[in-house]
Amino acid sequence: MSGAPIPAAVVVASDGVIAGTRQDVSGDVAEQTLVEAGFEVAQRIAVPDETDVIAATLEDLIGSVRLIVTSGGTGFGPRDVTPEATLSVIDRRAAGLEHLMLTAGISTTRSAALSRAVAGSAGTTLIINTPGSAKAVAESLGAVLDLVPHILDLLEGKTAH
């Protein structure tokens, strides 16, 4: 990426991180990956696995950052609610990004098929869910980060080729 770094946020949905019983390794990977790709991680927030808390956190970040990457809460457990929270705040879904992330994960780990991660836009902000493992965060972001600057331009109405 050229020019000023694009402001981003990392939101980690994890009851264990909140309780202090789990180290936030996936958040570390998300932040490091974004910084290495030229983004500026303006905020990093850990939240419990609660739909309303996750949604409110995303809503608070929309507009203040251009990219929000979430980690955790994308599986089939009863408290895995990050996709539902994301769907409640986005305007448009980005199924192609979801497909790329899923394909990248499945190519190395069969259980990646259990991810229900969502991607989509809210205004000029792009939100990308990733699973809660460090490996899955790296694979998911690796599959889509090269497309993000162009997506963000399009969200701003910069459609000239």
C-alpha positions in Angstrom: 0.0 0.0 0.0 1.2 3.5 -0.7 0.3 6.7 1.1 -0.9 7.1 4.6 -1.6 3.9 6.6 -5.3 2.9 6.6 -6.8 2.9 10.1 -8.0 -0.5 11.3 -9.2 -2.1 14.4 -9.0 -5.6 15.8 -11.9 -6.9 17.9 -11.3 -10.2 19.7 -14.5 -12.0 20.8 -13.5 -14.3 23.6 -14.9 -15.0 27.0 -11.5 -16.6 27.9 -9.5 -13.5 27.0 -12.0 -11.3 29.0 -11.7 -13.6 32.0 -7.9 -13.7 31.8 -7.8 -17.5 31.3 -6.7 -17.4 27.7 -3.9 -15.5 26.0 -5.0 -13.3 23.1 -2.7 -14.9 20.5 -5.2 -14.5 17.6 -5.4 -10.8 18.3 -1.6 -10.6 18.2 -1.5 -12.3 14.8 -4.3 -10.1 13.4 -2.6 -6.9 14.6 0.9 -8.0 13.4 -0.5 -9.1 10.0 -2.3 -5.8 9.5 0.7 -3.7 10.5 2.9 -5.7 8.1 0.4 -5.1 5.3 0.6 -1.3 5.9 -2.4 -0.7 8.1 -2.4 1.3 11.3 -4.1 -0.6 14.1 -5.8 2.3 15.9 -7.7 0.1 18.3 -7.6 -3.4 19.7 -10.5 -4.4 21.8 -11.5 -7.7 23.6 -15.2 -8.3 24.1 -17.2 -11.2 25.6 -19.0 -13.6 23.3 -22.3 -11.6 23.5 -24.1 -10.6 20.4 -25.2 -7.1 21.7 -21.7 -6.3 23.0 -20.0 -7.3 19.8 -22.5 -5.4 17.7 -22.2 -2.3 19.8 -18.4 -2.4 19.6 -18.6 -2.8 15.8 -21.1 0.1 15.5 -18.8 2.3 17.7 -15.8 1.6 15.3 -17.7 2.0 12.0 -16.6 5.3 10.5 -13.6 5.8 12.8 -11.6 3.1 11.1 -11.8 1.7 7.5 -11.2 -1.9 8.4 -12.4 -4.0 11.3 -11.0 -7.5 11.7 -12.7 -9.7 14.3 -11.2 -12.9 15.8 -13.3 -15.6 17.4 -16.9 -16.6 17.8 -17.3 -18.0 14.2 -17.9 -21.6 15.0 -20.9 -23.7 16.0 -20.7 -23.3 19.8 -23.6 -21.8 21.7 -21.6 -18.6 22.4 -20.2 -18.3 18.9 -22.2 -15.2 17.8 -19.8 -13.0 16.0 -21.3 -13.6 12.5 -24.8 -12.7 13.9 -23.5 -9.5 15.5 -21.7 -8.6 12.2 -24.8 -9.3 10.1 -26.8 -7.0 12.3 -24.5 -4.0 11.5 -23.4 -4.4 7.9 -25.2 -2.9 4.9 -23.8 -5.4 2.3 -22.3 -8.8 2.6 -19.0 -9.7 0.8 -19.6 -13.4 0.0 -16.5 -13.5 -2.3 -14.2 -12.6 0.6 -15.9 -15.2 2.8 -15.4 -17.8 0.1 -11.7 -16.9 -0.3 -11.1 -17.2 3.4 -13.0 -20.5 3.7 -11.1 -21.9 0.7 -7.7 -20.9 2.1 -8.6 -22.5 5.5 -9.9 -25.7 4.0 -6.8 -26.1 1.9 -4.8 -26.8 5.0 -7.3 -27.8 7.7 -10.5 -29.7 7.1 -12.1 -28.3 10.2 -11.9 -24.8 8.7 -15.2 -25.8 7.0 -16.8 -25.2 10.4 -16.2 -21.5 10.2 -19.2 -19.3 9.7 -17.1 -16.1 9.3 -18.9 -13.2 7.6 -17.4 -10.2 5.7 -19.3 -7.1 4.6 -19.4 -3.3 4.6 -21.0 -0.7 6.8 -20.8 2.7 5.2 -17.1 3.0 4.2 -15.9 0.5 6.7 -15.2 -3.1 5.8 -15.7 -5.8 8.5 -14.0 -9.2 8.2 -14.6 -12.0 10.7 -11.9 -14.6 11.3 -11.9 -17.7 13.5 -10.3 -17.6 16.9 -7.1 -19.6 16.2 -3.9 -17.8 15.3 -3.4 -20.0 12.3 -6.9 -19.3 11.0 -6.5 -15.6 11.4 -3.3 -15.7 9.4 -4.8 -17.8 6.6 -8.0 -15.8 6.4 -6.3 -12.4 6.3 -3.6 -13.8 3.9 -6.4 -14.8 1.5 -8.1 -11.3 1.3 -5.8 -8.5 2.5 -4.5 -7.7 -1.0 -8.0 -6.9 -2.1 -8.9 -4.6 0.9 -7.4 -1.3 -0.4 -9.3 -1.6 -3.6 -12.5 -2.5 -1.7 -12.0 0.5 0.5 -11.6 2.8 -2.5 -14.8 1.4 -4.0 -16.7 2.0 -0.7 -15.6 5.6 -1.0 -17.0 5.8 -4.5 -13.6 5.7 -6.2 -14.7 3.5 -9.1 -12.5 4.9 -12.0 -10.1 2.2 -13.3 
